[in-house]
Amino acid sequence: MKKYLSTLTMFFLVINSFGQSFTETKKAAEQGDADAQYNLGTMYSKGKGTLTDIKQAFYWWKKAAEQGDAEAQCYIGAMYYNGDGT
C-alpha cells in the first residue's frame, strides 16, 4: 500500500504542481483554495519547495478533503490506514 501511495502521490505531484511555487501555493491554500491545499499537501509529502513533512501533508490534505477534494480524501484514508502523519 505504501508503494502504491508513493507512486500515486508522485503522479499527482507532476500533474498538479506545474507552474506553482511553494510560496504561491501556500498563500492560496491559506486563503481556502482546496486545489492549492491539495497541492501544498503533495509538496510537503515529497519535499518539493520545502522540507518533507508528513504531518503538514496530512494537515493540508485534510483541509482539502473537508472541502470535497476526492484525491485528498483518498490520501487521508490511506494515511489513516497506514498510520502516517495522523
QUIHUJO-V936223 format. One record per residue. N is the residue number from 1. RES is the residue in one small letter. SS is DSSP state (hx for helix, st for strand, lp for the rest). PSI is psi in radians with two decimals (NA if undefined). OMEGA is omega as a letter, one per 30 degrees, with the letter a starting at -180 (none if undefined). Layout:
n:N res:RES ss:SS psi:PSI omega:OMEGA
n:N res:RES ss:SS psi:PSI omega:OMEGA
//
This chain:
n:1 res:m ss:lp psi:-0.73 omega:a
n:2 res:k ss:hx psi:-0.68 omega:l
n:3 res:k ss:hx psi:-0.73 omega:l
n:4 res:y ss:hx psi:-0.80 omega:l
n:5 res:l ss:hx psi:-0.75 omega:a
n:6 res:s ss:hx psi:-0.78 omega:l
n:7 res:t ss:hx psi:-0.76 omega:l
n:8 res:l ss:hx psi:-0.75 omega:l
n:9 res:t ss:hx psi:-0.79 omega:a
n:10 res:m ss:hx psi:-0.72 omega:l
n:11 res:f ss:hx psi:-0.86 omega:a
n:12 res:f ss:hx psi:-0.49 omega:l
n:13 res:l ss:hx psi:-0.79 omega:l
n:14 res:v ss:hx psi:-0.76 omega:a
n:15 res:i ss:hx psi:-0.76 omega:a
n:16 res:n ss:hx psi:-0.20 omega:a
n:17 res:s ss:lp psi:0.11 omega:l
n:18 res:f ss:lp psi:2.30 omega:l
n:19 res:g ss:lp psi:0.00 omega:l
n:20 res:q ss:lp psi:2.22 omega:l
n:21 res:s ss:lp psi:2.85 omega:l
n:22 res:f ss:hx psi:-0.79 omega:a
n:23 res:t ss:hx psi:-0.79 omega:l
n:24 res:e ss:hx psi:-0.74 omega:a
n:25 res:t ss:hx psi:-0.75 omega:a
n:26 res:k ss:hx psi:-0.73 omega:l
n:27 res:k ss:hx psi:-0.83 omega:l
n:28 res:a ss:hx psi:-0.68 omega:l
n:29 res:a ss:hx psi:-0.74 omega:l
n:30 res:e ss:hx psi:-0.41 omega:l
n:31 res:q ss:lp psi:0.03 omega:l
n:32 res:g ss:lp psi:0.14 omega:l
n:33 res:d ss:lp psi:1.99 omega:a
n:34 res:a ss:hx psi:-0.69 omega:l
n:35 res:d ss:hx psi:-0.74 omega:l
n:36 res:a ss:hx psi:-0.65 omega:l
n:37 res:q ss:hx psi:-0.76 omega:l
n:38 res:y ss:hx psi:-0.84 omega:a
n:39 res:n ss:hx psi:-0.68 omega:l
n:40 res:l ss:hx psi:-0.73 omega:l
n:41 res:g ss:hx psi:-0.73 omega:l
n:42 res:t ss:hx psi:-0.71 omega:l
n:43 res:m ss:hx psi:-0.76 omega:l
n:44 res:y ss:hx psi:-0.66 omega:a
n:45 res:s ss:hx psi:-0.49 omega:a
n:46 res:k ss:hx psi:-0.07 omega:a
n:47 res:g ss:lp psi:0.57 omega:l
n:48 res:k ss:lp psi:1.88 omega:a
n:49 res:g ss:lp psi:-0.01 omega:a
n:50 res:t ss:lp psi:3.07 omega:l
n:51 res:l ss:lp psi:2.60 omega:l
n:52 res:t ss:lp psi:2.26 omega:a
n:53 res:d ss:lp psi:1.69 omega:a
n:54 res:i ss:hx psi:-0.52 omega:l
n:55 res:k ss:hx psi:-0.66 omega:l
n:56 res:q ss:hx psi:-0.66 omega:l
n:57 res:a ss:hx psi:-0.83 omega:l
n:58 res:f ss:hx psi:-0.82 omega:a
n:59 res:y ss:hx psi:-0.86 omega:a
n:60 res:w ss:hx psi:-0.64 omega:l
n:61 res:w ss:hx psi:-0.63 omega:l
n:62 res:k ss:hx psi:-0.73 omega:l
n:63 res:k ss:hx psi:-0.80 omega:l
n:64 res:a ss:hx psi:-0.72 omega:l
n:65 res:a ss:hx psi:-0.68 omega:l
n:66 res:e ss:hx psi:-0.34 omega:l
n:67 res:q ss:lp psi:0.11 omega:l
n:68 res:g ss:lp psi:0.14 omega:l
n:69 res:d ss:lp psi:1.96 omega:a
n:70 res:a ss:hx psi:-0.66 omega:l
n:71 res:e ss:hx psi:-0.74 omega:l
n:72 res:a ss:hx psi:-0.68 omega:l
n:73 res:q ss:hx psi:-0.69 omega:l
n:74 res:c ss:hx psi:-0.81 omega:l
n:75 res:y ss:hx psi:-0.75 omega:l
n:76 res:i ss:hx psi:-0.77 omega:l
n:77 res:g ss:hx psi:-0.77 omega:l
n:78 res:a ss:hx psi:-0.64 omega:l
n:79 res:m ss:hx psi:-0.72 omega:l
n:80 res:y ss:hx psi:-0.76 omega:l
n:81 res:y ss:hx psi:-0.75 omega:a
n:82 res:n ss:hx psi:-0.22 omega:a
n:83 res:g ss:lp psi:0.48 omega:a
n:84 res:d ss:lp psi:2.11 omega:l
n:85 res:g ss:lp psi:0.12 omega:a
n:86 res:t ss:lp psi:NA omega:none
//
